[in-house]
Structures are given as structure tokens and as C-alpha cells.
Amino acid sequence: MRLPIAARAPLLHVAEERGEGPTVVLIHGVASSSVTFQNVFPLIEDRHRCIAIDLLGFGGSPAPETSEYTLTEHTAAIERTVASLRLKEPFTLVGHSMGSLIGARFAARYPRRVSKLVLVSPPVYLSPQELTDRLERAKLDMHLKAYQYFRENREFTLRHAQVVERFLPIPKAMDINERNWTPFVKSLQNSIESQTTISDLAAVKSPVEVVYGDLDEFHSEGVLRIVARMSGVTVHRVRGTDHLIGKRLARVVASAIG
């Protein structure tokens, strides 16, 4: 008899565990690690137990050769890792970027585990044809074509990622390298470009807080307007901030966590 996928999923690396109080589990995005939340930890660790987990294929977590890095696989690995922590109470789940898509799937699948869902800089997409605004359709189509170009042009992507990384205010917040190239490409294709986040959010029972910057280069304003109209969802648009969790965005994230 074949075990459920969560039981077969690998255990992930718990990169940070600090503070005391109600638990907050934090999961980063594609081609990153727990460094994503370096500006959030100091704002919440005095009142929360903070647990940051490196996603499958990234940071200190394993990168199985057989994985396709789908939302289902990422979520199963998070579930097995969370189960291993033996948390006694429902927790706040915070996801950044692709981590927010995984968080939405996790909260929809395991509603009793999550007391609140906080999505930070979420790249929530539909197919461009589902948007009525022509400009929003064009922007979303551009995002998807850019992702495809990054996937299909390895040398270009690796070379330019190294250049961009040098200028980021959070070191290694974007870390695309030879080791994680396959997890990056497959996660991009199978968890971001192919996603069901709108339907996942519709199934979430806990309160949902969405935090994003008005300068976020990866968001779809048209899709986030749809998200904002969903039951139980509160959206915070933070002026003058981009995709990374800088200090200004971190303050709103900490407030959303509570």
C-alpha cells in the first residue's frame, strides 16, 4: 500500500527557530531562503515562536532528483516538516512570493493547522485571457513570457542573477546557482506559472492578510483586485516598496501577523 504523499515527502531544513509565544511558520519564495525574513524576525520574536523553513530544493533543504517541484510536492514537504515539529496549536503561516502560493495551498488542504494566513508579495496569476483590462492582460502576459525566457536561457539567467544579487539590500535574497537551477526552473514552471491559488484561497477557512508593495515588479494588480474581493481576505498595499521584504514592508507584515 502506497503511503500518502506527505508521508513520502522529504524533511526540510528548519533554518531559524527563535522567540517564544504563539507559533509563526515562515516560508520563503523561489531561489531564496530564510534570509528573506531577516527584517521581520526582530519585529515579532518578542511575542512569537518564529520557525523559518527552507523550501524543497533551496537553502539547506534537500533537492531530490525525482522531484518536479509542483505545488503539491512543496506543500507535502512543508506538511511533513511541520508535523515533525509536533506543534500543539494552530499557527500563523507566512509565505513570501512563491511561498505564499504554497501557503495558500497548505491552508486550504490543512485548515485545522492554520489560524491565520499572511501572503507577502504574492505572484497570484490567472491566465491573461481571464482579465478584462487590456493593460493588465498585457502585463500578466509579459510576466509569464519573462519566466519562460529565464527558464529557457540558463547562461543568461545565471549570469544576470549574479549581477542583480550584488545590489540587493538583503544578501542572497535571490540566489540562483548551479545547485538549485533545476529546483528553480521546475518550481517556476510547475508552482508559479501553473498555479491554482485563486481556487486555493477560496477554500481557506482562516483569515487571510495580503501584503504587497506598489512597486512590486512581479505582482498582477488586476488579479490582486480579484483577491481583495474574496471573503475573509484583507489586502494591504504598501507605498514605495518592492518585492523584497525591506524594513517598511516588514513593519506591515509584522502588524498583519499580530
C-alpha positions in Angstrom: 0.0 0.0 0.0 1.5 3.3 -1.1 2.0 5.9 1.6 0.3 9.4 1.3 2.5 12.0 -0.5 3.1 13.9 2.7 4.5 10.8 4.4 6.8 10.2 1.4 8.0 13.8 1.2 11.5 14.7 2.4 12.0 16.6 5.7 13.0 20.2 5.1 15.7 22.3 6.8 14.4 24.4 9.7 16.7 27.3 9.2 15.6 29.6 12.0 13.8 28.9 15.3 13.7 31.8 17.8 11.4 33.6 20.2 8.5 32.4 22.4 4.7 32.6 22.2 2.2 31.6 19.5 3.9 29.9 16.6 4.6 31.6 13.3 5.8 29.4 10.4 7.6 31.3 7.6 8.3 30.0 4.1 10.3 31.9 1.5 10.0 32.1 -2.2 11.7 30.6 -5.3 15.5 30.8 -5.4 15.8 32.2 -1.9 16.0 31.0 1.8 15.1 32.1 5.3 17.2 35.3 4.8 14.0 36.6 3.2 12.6 37.3 6.6 15.6 39.0 8.3 13.7 42.2 8.7 10.6 40.5 10.1 12.2 38.4 12.9 13.2 41.3 15.1 9.7 42.7 15.0 7.9 39.6 16.1 10.3 37.3 18.0 9.5 39.1 21.3 5.9 37.7 21.2 6.0 34.7 18.8 7.9 31.5 18.3 9.3 32.0 14.8 10.1 29.0 12.6 11.6 29.6 9.2 11.7 26.6 6.8 13.8 26.4 3.7 11.7 25.1 0.7 12.4 21.9 -1.1 15.5 22.4 -3.3 16.6 25.7 -1.7 18.7 26.9 1.2 19.7 23.9 3.4 16.8 21.6 2.3 17.3 18.5 0.1 16.8 18.7 -3.7 15.5 15.2 -4.7 16.4 14.3 -8.3 13.0 12.9 -8.9 11.0 15.9 -7.8 9.1 18.0 -10.2 8.7 20.8 -7.7 4.9 21.2 -8.0 2.8 23.0 -5.5 1.6 19.5 -4.3 5.2 18.4 -3.7 6.2 21.7 -2.0 3.1 21.6 0.2 3.7 17.9 1.1 7.2 18.6 2.2 6.1 21.6 4.4 3.4 19.3 5.9 5.8 16.6 6.8 8.2 19.1 8.3 5.5 20.9 10.3 4.2 17.5 11.5 7.7 16.6 12.7 7.7 19.8 14.9 4.7 18.4 16.8 3.0 21.8 17.2 0.1 21.6 19.6 -1.8 24.7 18.4 -2.8 26.1 15.0 -0.2 28.6 13.8 0.1 31.7 11.7 1.6 30.7 8.3 3.5 33.4 6.4 4.6 32.9 2.8 6.7 35.3 0.7 6.4 35.2 -3.1 6.2 31.6 -4.2 6.0 30.7 -0.6 2.6 32.5 -0.4 1.3 30.2 -3.2 2.4 27.2 -1.2 1.0 28.7 1.9 -2.4 29.1 0.3 -2.4 25.5 -0.8 -1.3 24.3 2.6 -4.0 26.4 4.4 -6.7 25.1 2.0 -5.6 21.5 2.5 -4.9 21.6 6.2 -7.4 24.1 7.6 -7.1 22.9 11.2 -3.4 23.7 11.3 -3.6 27.3 10.2 -5.1 30.1 12.4 -4.1 32.9 10.0 -2.5 33.1 6.6 -0.3 36.0 5.6 0.7 36.3 2.0 3.6 38.7 1.2 4.3 39.9 -2.3 2.2 37.0 -3.8 2.6 36.4 -7.5 -1.0 35.3 -7.8 -1.9 34.8 -11.5 -4.7 33.8 -13.8 -4.4 33.2 -17.5 -4.2 36.6 -19.2 -7.5 35.9 -21.0 -9.3 35.9 -17.7 -8.6 39.6 -17.1 -10.9 42.2 -18.7 -8.5 45.1 -18.6 -6.3 45.1 -21.7 -3.3 46.7 -20.0 -3.5 44.2 -17.1 -3.7 41.4 -19.6 -0.5 42.7 -21.3 1.4 43.0 -18.0 0.5 39.5 -16.9 1.4 38.1 -20.3 4.7 39.8 -20.1 5.4 38.2 -16.6 4.7 34.8 -18.0 6.8 35.2 -21.1 9.7 36.6 -18.9 9.5 33.5 -16.7 9.6 31.3 -19.8 12.7 33.2 -21.1 14.5 32.8 -17.8 13.8 29.0 -17.8 14.9 28.5 -21.3 18.1 30.6 -21.2 20.3 29.1 -18.4 23.5 31.0 -19.0 21.8 34.4 -19.3 19.7 33.8 -16.2 22.7 32.6 -14.1 24.9 35.4 -15.2 22.4 38.2 -14.6 21.2 36.7 -11.3 24.8 37.1 -10.0 24.8 40.8 -11.1 21.4 41.5 -9.5 22.3 39.7 -6.3 25.2 42.1 -5.6 22.8 45.1 -5.5 20.1 43.5 -3.3 19.6 45.1 0.2 19.2 41.6 1.6 22.2 39.4 0.7 21.3 36.1 -1.0 17.6 37.1 -1.0 17.7 35.9 -4.7 20.2 33.1 -5.1 20.1 31.3 -8.4 23.0 29.0 -8.9 24.2 25.7 -10.4 23.0 23.7 -7.4 19.4 25.0 -7.4 19.0 25.5 -11.1 16.7 22.5 -11.6 14.5 23.3 -8.5 14.3 27.0 -9.7 13.3 26.1 -13.2 10.8 23.4 -12.2 9.3 25.5 -9.4 8.9 28.4 -11.7 7.1 26.3 -14.3 5.1 24.0 -12.0 4.4 26.2 -9.0 4.2 29.8 -10.3 3.3 29.6 -13.9 1.0 26.7 -13.3 -1.0 27.6 -10.2 -4.4 27.3 -8.6 -4.0 30.0 -6.0 -7.4 31.7 -6.5 -9.3 28.4 -6.0 -7.0 27.6 -3.1 -7.8 30.9 -1.4 -11.5 30.3 -1.9 -11.1 27.1 0.2 -9.1 28.7 3.0 -11.1 28.9 6.3 -8.7 31.1 8.3 -8.4 34.9 7.9 -6.1 35.9 5.1 -3.8 39.0 5.1 -2.2 40.0 1.8 0.7 42.5 2.0 2.5 43.8 -1.2 4.4 46.8 -2.4 3.1 49.1 -5.1 6.5 48.8 -6.8 6.5 45.0 -6.7 7.8 44.0 -10.1 6.2 40.6 -10.0 2.6 41.3 -9.0 -0.6 41.5 -11.0 -2.7 44.4 -9.9 -5.7 43.1 -11.8 -5.5 39.7 -10.1 -5.0 41.2 -6.7 -8.1 43.3 -7.1 -10.0 40.0 -7.5 -8.2 38.6 -4.4 -9.2 41.7 -2.4 -12.9 41.0 -3.1 -12.7 37.4 -1.7 -14.4 36.6 1.6 -12.1 36.7 4.6 -9.2 38.5 2.7 -7.7 41.8 3.8 -5.2 43.5 1.4 -2.5 45.9 2.4 -0.8 47.9 -0.4 2.4 49.5 0.9 3.6 52.6 -0.9 7.2 52.8 -2.1 8.1 49.2 -1.6 9.0 46.4 -4.0 9.1 42.6 -4.0 11.6 42.1 -1.2 10.7 42.5 2.5 12.5 45.6 3.3 12.1 47.4 6.6 8.9 49.3 5.6 7.2 46.2 4.2 8.4 44.2 7.2 6.5 46.6 9.6 3.2 45.9 7.8 3.9 42.2 7.7 4.6 42.2 11.5 1.3 44.1 12.0 -0.6 41.6 9.9 0.9 38.7 11.9 -0.3 40.4 15.1 
